[in-house]
Amino acid sequence: MRRRTLSLPDLFKLNGLYSYGGGINWRAVAVLVVAVLPVVPGFIHAATTPAGQVANPSFLDSLYTYAWFVTFALSFVFYLMLG
C-alpha cells in the first residue's frame, strides 16, 4: 500500500472505483467455491463416521484435517491467478 493513492469518496460510492458488478466480487466467490471443494469429501466422511474419527484416513480425509490451511493456500493462489 505504500506510495499508492486511495480514493476515499469512491470507497462509499455504489458505482465508484472499487465497486463490483451488483455489489459482489464474483471472482472471490468463485475462488471460495474452488478452494473449499477439495475438503468437502473429507468433511462428509468425518460427518458420517461415528465420533468423527476416521479409522484409515485417505488423502482427502487428511486434507480435511488441515482444511483451514488448505483452503487459505488454494484461495490465495487462485485469487492471484485471476488477478
N, C-alpha and C positions, 0 to 999 in steps of 0.2 A: 504494500500500500504506500510505500514511500514514493514521494515525488509524483503522486497521482492526484488528479483533480476529481473531486466528488461533487456532483450537483445536488445539493441538499434539497432544493424545491422539487426536483424530479423524483426523489425518493417517495414523495407523497402524492404524486400525480397518477391518475389511473392510466394515462397514456404517456407517461414520462419515459425517460431514457432507460429506466430499469424495469419496465413493465413486461409482462409475458402475455401471450395470447390467452385471453379470457381469465387472466389473473393466476394461471397455473403454469409452472415451468414443466412442460411435458417431457423434456429431456431428463430432468431429475426424477420424474415419476417412472419413466421407462428404465432408468438405471436402477432405481429401487427395486422394481419387479425382477429385473435380470439378476441382481445381486442376491436377492432372497431365494430365488428358485433352487439353487444347489443345496440349501439346508432344509428345504421343506420335506423331502423324503425321510431324513433323519428325525425330524420333529414328529412326523406321522408315526414312524416306527416306535419312537420313545413314548408317544402319547397312547399307543395301543398296547404297549407292553406293561404288564403289572408292575407297579412301583417305579416305572420309568427306567429301570436298569436293564439294558440290552446285554444279553449274555455274551454273544460273539459279535461285536460291532463291526459293521462293514465300513468301507471308506466314507460313504455318505453319513453314517452314524457318527463317525469321527469329525466330519465337517460340522455337524450339528453341535457337537460338544464345544467347538470353538466358533460358534455362529457369530458372535459379536465381532470377532477379528476377521473372519472370512467375509462377511457382508460389508464391513467397512473397507477392507482392502479392495474387494471387487468393485464396489461403488466408486471408490476413489479413482481407480484405473479407468473404468468405463466412462465416468464423467469427464475425465481429462481427454479421453479419446474422442468424445462427442464435441468437446470444446467448441 
